[in-house]
Every structure is written in C-alpha cells, then in structure tokens.
Amino acid sequence: MDGSHVAAAPPIVTDALIVGAGPVGLFQVFELGLLGLHAHVIDAMPQAGGQCIELYPDKPIYDIPALPRCGARELVERLLEQARPFAPEFHFGEVASGFERTAQGRFRVTTRGGLAFDAGVVILAAGLGAFTPRMLDLDEARRLEGIAVHYKVADATAFAGREIVVAGGGDSALDWATELAGLGAQVVLVHRSPKFRAAPASVARMQALCDEARMQFLEGDIVGLDADGDALRAVRVRARSGIVQRVGAEHLLVFWGLHPALGPIAEWGLGLDKNQIVVDTATFATDLPGVYAVGDVNTYPGKKKLILSGFHEAALAAFAAKEHLAPGQKVPLQYTTTSPAMHRRLGVSPDLSDVI
C-alpha cells in the first residue's frame, strides 16, 4: 500500500498524526492537546488553512459560535493561536502517500517528500482531499488563467471597482458576487439556470442586490472570451434562446466547484462511499482501529459539511484516540473552566475568585 519512495530519515514519533491543516484539522490539534496528546500535522498546501485560505481567504463566515462575522483567514489565525499551547509541529507541502500498520499496532505513514512518521493514531482531516477546481474549457481561459481568469480570490480588494463576471450557482459564486458588489465592483453573475445550489440566504442577498441594480444576474452558458493580449475585454454568454450576448469584463471568476480526490489515501484500504471515508459517529473511527476521519473527508447518515460539524467530530475523535492509546483506562470528561490538568496544558492561571 506504499506508493512513495522509502524515507531515508528515521521516522518521526508522535502520539497522533493529523492529515490536513484546515480549520477542522487545527481544532483537532487543540482537542488532542487538552487530553495530553501531541500531534504532528501534514498538509499538501504551503500553509495552514486548507480550502479556507486556498479558495476564499477573505470570505466572511457567519456560523461560527460566538463570532457573528469572521473572515476565513481570521478563523484560521484564531485556530492557530488556540492550538499554540500544545506546540503542534507542521509539515507543509507534504502529501501523505505510504501507509501501513506496524506489528506494535502503531502506524507508519510516509510522504511523497520523504518524511516518515511513527504514529499511535492517525486522524484524517483532509477536507475534499487533493482538490482541483473545475475549469472553463476554453483556450483563452487557459491562456488568461491567473491574469484575468481566476478560480480563487486571494485579495478581494484587487477587484474593487472593476468590471467582473462571476460564473457559478453555488455558495462560493454567490458569496463572492455579493461581496465584490459591496466593494463597488460592477458584477454580473452568470449561471446556466435560475436555480441555485447556494444557501437560501445567499440567494436572497444576491436577488436583493439585483433588485437594487447593484449587480446583475444573467442566465446562460459561457461560450467564449474576448481578449486584447493579456487584457480581458468581454465574456460571451449564450442564452437558452441561442442568442450570444457580449458582457464587458476585466476579470472572470469561475466557481464551478471542485474535483474532489482522496489521492493516495484512497489506496489505504479504508471503507469508502463515493470517495468519502465511512465513519462510526460515536467515535469518528474508520473501519481500521486507530484511524479516524473528521470534517469533509468523512461520510455518515445525516452528514452536514459544515465547519461547525467538523469541530464536534474532532472533539469526539480526540476522546476515542485517547482511549485507543490507553486501552482499559477511562478518559474522564474535564472542563477547561475548572480542570487543573487542562489549565497546566493550556499554560493558564485561571482567576478562581468567582468560584463558589
């Protein structure tokens, strides 16, 4: 099951190896740390944050408890700060490839970059895996990619006041269309259907902006681009009637979703359902004892792909991991407000003046 070359260096020994440094993977570090478990984290991306940083670093998030509005980048920074007392060790730009269970019941995981880990438990928080955006299949789009055609937004302010066409009907497309309209961009949203895959609140917000003439919606398919060298001039959109309309644009943002792929993890022998890892919702364990899956990478009846859900999964997976590493020992539920052990691990000195 090992598709990578054998690492020459001695393996890095750790309580837990987390694959994925997105929000759920970062919160997993915290939950493990509260229980006294140290973690190493690997991620194929060059930095922490996963999809949040790669696809929408400045996108506002409204459903994180106690944070009425939080940018994706801010959320990642807060999670890193929260995990800092437990000194996680990160290995970025590394793809987990080789995997085997050792005779001692631990796990040897190797990466394509040559690292090797000897882990007591492995927790997969790989999101959609090795994802790639669904791209516009036009020669001009390929030539202008990263110049005038974009599949992610790294800096929303770069599009302020510009002529923008946003393509797509999901949450990312509608959220960015409304966000950029709020920055003064002249936004036209293009989608093949008047039916959207986005949250009802996002659709309502987009429709309200259209009613206020602060942006436009155009039903149709993108069939061509007009460019002058590296400068995009217009996007050609074909309506259902067959008529092609030329929409002036300086930038085209395409949000047609992602091609999810587990990559080498799919060859680890774990139970899968439509490219997602099947888990037990009591522990978020896979069908291989000692291996857990949290966040978008897993599936179970009633699964909701929300960061909030992933945080809950990480908490239960941490308790299960602790019990796996200390068989027969009961793991007590302790509260960060009152537990001296957790205070020591967090490095805090609580004010007990209000404790009765």
N, C-alpha and C positions, 0 to 999 in steps of 0.2 A: 504493500500500500504506500510505498515511498517513491514519489516521482521526482524527488530532488536529489542532488548530489549529496554525499555524506559529508557532514560538517567535520572539519579537522579539529576545531577547538573543543575542549571539554564542555559538556552540557551545563547550562545554567540551571541550578537547582532552585526551585521555588515551590511555595505552597500551592499557588494557583497560577495558571497561565490563562489570560483573557485574550481572546482573538477578536479584535475590534475596539477602537478607541473613540467611538461615537458617544453620544450622551448616555446611553444605557451601559456601555462598557465602562465609562468613567464612574458612573454611580455604583457599578458593581465593585469597583476598587474600594469605594467608601464602605459599602455594606460588608465586604470581606474584612476590611480593616477593623471595623467595630468588633468583630469576632476574633481578632488577633491573628488574622491570616494575611500574609504578604503576597503581593501579586506583581507579576511582570505582564506587560501589555504589548502586543504586536499589532501593527496595522499597516496595510499596504500604502496608505496615504502618507504624505510627508509631514503631517501634523495631526494633532488630536482634533476631533470634532465630527468625523465621518461625513455623512450626507449634509449635515447642517452647515459645515464650513465649505464643503466642496461645491454644493449646489445653491445654497441661499444664506450666506453668512449674515446678511443684514435683514433678512425676512423677519417680521415680528411674529412671535408666538404668544398666544393668548390663553392657553390651557395648562400652564404650569402652576401648581398650587402656590398661593401667596405672591405670585408675580403676575399682576394683571396684564402687563405687556412686557415682553422680554425678547430682545433680538437673539437670533440663533448664536451669533458669536459671543454675546454676553452670557448666554446659558452655558456654553462650553467653558468659558473663563471661570464662571462661578463653580461649575462642577470640578474643574481642575483645582481650584482653591480649596474646595471641600475635601478633596481626596489627598491634599498635600500632607497632612499629618501622618499618613500611612506610607509615605515615601515610595509610591509606585515607580517602577522602572519601565520606561517606554522604549520601544524599538520600532521606529517608523521606517517606512519604505520596505517593509518585510512582508512577504506573502507566506502564510502557513501552507506547507505542502506535505511533507512526510509525517506519518502518524503511526504509532504502534504502542501497544500496552506491554509493559515490561513484566518480567517474572515476579517482581516485587509488587505488582498491582498498580504501579505508577505509570506515567505516560511520557513517551519520548516524542517530541514534536520538533521537526526541523523546518527551516525556511529556505526559500529559494536563494536567499543571500548568504546561506552558510551557517546560520545560527542553529543551535540545538538547545532544547530545554528538557529538563527532567522535572515534571510537574506532578504534584499529588492529585490535582483535579484540573480539568480543562473546561473553561466556560466560553462558549461561542456567542459573541455579541456582534456578529459580522454584518448586521443590517441586511441589505439586499445582496451582500457578497461582492464579488468583483463586478460592479455595475458599470454599464456604459449607457450614455443617453441614446435614445432613438433619434437618428439624424435625418435631415432633409436630403433626399436623394437627387440632388441637382449638382452639376459640375460647378456652377457659380457659387453654390453654397459651400462646397468643399474648398474652393479657392479663397473664399472670404472668411472661412472659419477663424474665429479669434480676432478678426479685424472688424467686420460688420455683421457677421452671423455668429450668434452665441448660444450655448446650451447651458450656461450658468451665469449668475451675476455675482461678480466679486466685489464690485463697488457700485451701489445704486446711484450715487451722486454723479457718476460719469455719464448717466443718461438723462439727467435733469435738463428740461427744456428742449430735448431733441425730438425728432420725428421717429417714433418707434412702432414697429409691428410686433405684436406678441402672438405666437401661434400655440394653440392648445386649449383643452377644455377641462383640465384638472385643477387641483388646488394651486400648484406652483404657477401655472399660467395666469389664473385669475388673481392670485395674490400679488404677483409681480405687476400685472397690468394696473391694478388699482393703486399699488404702492407708487409706481412710476407716474401715474396720473397725478397723484398727490404731490409729486416733486415738480410738477409743471411740464412734464413731457406730453407731447401730442401722441396719444396712444390709440392704436387700432388693434382690437383683439380679433383674431381670425380663428374660427373653428368650423369644422365641417358640418356641424349640427347645432341647432338651438338648444339641445340637451347637453348638460354639463355633468362631469364626474366630480365636481368640486362640492365642498360643504355648502349647504343652503345659504348660510350667512355670507359666504364669499360670492355666491351668485347674486344675492340680493344687493350686496355692496357694489358689484360691477354694474348691475342694471340701474341702480340709483345714479351712479356717475354718468351712465349713458343718457339717462333722462335729463340730467343737468348739463348735457353737452360738454362734459369734461373728458370724455373718451368716447370711442365708437366700437360697436360690435359688427363684424361682417361675417356672414355665413358663407363658407366656401372652402375650396382647396387651393393651396399654394402650388402654382404650376411653373413659376419662373421668377427670375430676379433680373433687374436691370442695373448694371453697374458701369461706372466710368473708372477704369483702373481698379484701385482698391476702395473706391467710394461707392457705396450702395446708393442708388437713386430711387428705386421703386421695387415693390413686391407685386407680382401679378397673381391675382386671385380669381379662380373660376367659380362662378355661382352655379347652383343647380340647373339654371336655365341654359348653361353653356357659355354665357357671356363672361368674358375675361375683363376684369377691372384692374386698372393700374393704380396701386396705392403708394403714394410717396413715402419714402422711409430712408432714414440714415442708418438704422440698425434693425436687425431682425433677431428676436429672441424666441427660440424654439423650445417648448416644454411639452414634449410628447411622451414623457415618461422614460423609464429606464429598462434596459435589458438586464434582468437580474440573472446572476450566475454564481453559484457557490464556489466555482473553481475547484481547486484540489480537495476542498472539504467534502465535496460530493462523492469522493472516492474513499472516504474513511469508513464506510460500512455502516453508517448511521441510518436509522429509519427515516425515509423521506416521503413527503407528499407534495407533489407539484413543486419540486425544487426547494422546499422548506423542510426544516427538521421537526419531526414529531416529538412532542414532549409530554411528560406527566405534569398536570397543572398543580399537583400538591408540592412538587419539588423542582419542576422545570428540568428534570433529568431526561436525557435521551434514553434510548434502549441499551446504551452501554454504561454501566455503573461508573460514576466518577466523571462523566462528561455531561455538561449542562448546556442549554441553549436559551438565550433571553433576547427579547427585542424582536425586530422584524424578521430575523432569520428563522424563527420557530413558527409552529402552527399547532393549533388545538381547537376544539369546538368552541365557538364564540370569540375567537381571537380578534382583537382590535389593534390595528397598527398605529398605536399612539405612544408617544414618549412616556406619558403617564403610566400606561400599562407596562411598559418595559421596566420602569422603576420598581413597580410592585413585583415583577418577575425576578428582578435582581435581588430583592430582599429575601424572597423565599429560597432562591438558588443558593444564597450565601449560607443560610442555615443548613440546607441539605449538604453543601460542600463541607461544612464544619463537622457534621455528623459522619460523613463518609471518611474524613481524615481521622476521626476519633471514634471508631465503632464501639458501641456499647455505652458511650458517655452521653448523658442527656445534655443538650445545649439549652441553657436557661434563657428565657426572654428577659432582657435587661433594657432599661430606658436610659437614653442619653442624658435626661434631666437629673437622674439620681444615682446612676451606677458609677462607683469609684473606679472600677476597671475600665469602663469606657472613657471616663474623664482622663485617666492616665494615657490611654491610647490616643485620645484626641489632643492631649497636651494642654488641657484647660483646667482652670481653677474656678469652679462654679461658686457663685455667691449663694450661700446657704441661709442668708438672713431671713428669707421669706419662708423657709421650710418649717412647718409646724411639727 
